[in-house]
Amino acid sequence: MGIFGEYYVNMMNEKIFVTRSSMPPYEEYIEAVKPLWDSRLLTNMGKYHAELEQELKEYLDVPELSLMVNGHMALELTIQAMGFPEGAEVITTPFTFISTTHAIVRNDLKPVFCDVKPEDGTIDEAKIEDLITEHTVAIVPVHVYGNVCNVEEIQRIADKYSLKVIYDAAHAFGVTYKGKGIGNWGDASVFSFHATKVFNTIEGGAAVFGDHRLYEKLYNLKNFGIRGEELVTEVGANAKMNEFCAVMGLCNLKYMGRAIEQRKVLCEEYEKRLSCISGIRLFKTKLEMSRNYGYLPILVEDNYFLNRNELYEELKKQGIYARKYFYPLTSDQACFKNKYRDADLKCARELAEKVLVLPVYEELHKGRVENICEMIEKIV
Ligand SMILES: *Cc1c(COP(=O)(O)O)cnc(C)c1O
């Protein structure tokens, strides 16, 4: 039965997952894709692809944007587009989704893992300079959970050593910092529109940047380098977004304001209640940023009644499927066979042991959030 007794599961007999994909009203989507049955233009940078690129540029407040088949390919191709020499070093963080690290490794570059900060989980900018060598070419930080990195200090370091900065902004859709879209920092930023993200196109993603030459480069990389019926100018991959996904994006985008408002109410309820519990810690967000309320990560500290894994199991017994994002660290994953075990990642390892992401999505009932908080409070 578990430590929370017959608290929830037997009352509701319903499962609550960490997230639930946003979808527009059915009729609205069906109406919007109807023209595709006449045109039969299902992909290859069609009308809706162009419309969504335009609307997202405005929404994200960025000068240039290239839509992609998913967030991972957006990151992998953006790194490729920079043309770094094989084997060069890229400073990044292990406290992220595996995609960040894979995008570096799959470009034949060497990830150099930097520790993160305990207060928000973003890369510890004070530790970056010590990791720079003559082989370093770039920094790939992550706005993890939508928490904004110290973009100013990262840029200062990048300028000093002539490094490129590519942000993994997969969690930061719609986040602003100092009144500007978060994608305006660094040489480029990458967003994910995966079904589980705040904004989705089913699968999808985008790279944003200031330099129009990068748009042309990414266009080649996402479409085989085809530049004419009989002309291929580059060895590109295929990473185009299709028209059905683009229409999904256009429909979902209309509801973003409301979606973020709904998430905000839930996150504020969680934060109000959980911040009073000793042993439960919340991440800090910068004052000058706006949030998208995509995730509600908590840290289960040593003075809490249970450890993180125990709390995870107890919630699960009640039908609450919280997630250990991000555990293990990407640097510790099986595919890397202990190659990065010696990296100094004390804080990242600690966060990975303590973090638990609680359910947040638009239609999650506020009463359920209260139930979850009560469960976490009750055993203290
Ligand atoms: C989701 C995610 C990605 C990859 O995005 P996909 O659209 O799933 O390919 C990359 N980085 C982070 C941090 C993510 O959470």
The ligand as an SDF file (V2000), in Angstrom:
LIG
                    3D

 15 15  0  0  0  0  0  0  0  0999 V2000
   14.0500   17.0840  -25.7690 C   0  0  0  0  0  0  0  0  0  0  0  0
   15.4760   17.4970  -25.6870 C   0  0  0  0  0  0  0  0  0  0  0  0
   16.3490   17.4620  -26.7930 C   0  0  0  0  0  0  0  0  0  0  0  0
   16.0220   16.7590  -28.0840 C   0  0  0  0  0  0  0  0  0  0  0  0
   14.8850   17.1530  -28.6790 O   0  0  0  0  0  0  0  0  0  0  0  0
   14.0620   16.1410  -29.6310 P   0  0  0  0  0  0  0  0  0  0  0  0
   13.0870   17.0930  -30.2630 O   0  0  0  0  0  0  0  0  0  0  0  0
   13.4310   15.1300  -28.7580 O   0  0  0  0  0  0  0  0  0  0  0  0
   15.0040   15.5660  -30.6170 O   0  0  0  0  0  0  0  0  0  0  0  0
   17.6090   17.9950  -26.6530 C   0  0  0  0  0  0  0  0  0  0  0  0
   18.0450   18.4980  -25.4830 N   0  0  0  0  0  0  0  0  0  0  0  0
   17.2620   18.5270  -24.3860 C   0  0  0  0  0  0  0  0  0  0  0  0
   17.8080   19.1210  -23.1350 C   0  0  0  0  0  0  0  0  0  0  0  0
   15.9620   17.9980  -24.4500 C   0  0  0  0  0  0  0  0  0  0  0  0
   15.2130   17.9720  -23.3480 O   0  0  0  0  0  0  0  0  0  0  0  0
  1  2  1  0
  2  3  1  0
  2 14  2  0
  3  4  1  0
  3 10  2  0
  4  5  1  0
  5  6  1  0
  6  7  2  0
  6  8  1  0
  6  9  1  0
 10 11  1  0
 11 12  2  0
 12 13  1  0
 12 14  1  0
 14 15  1  0
M  END
$$$$
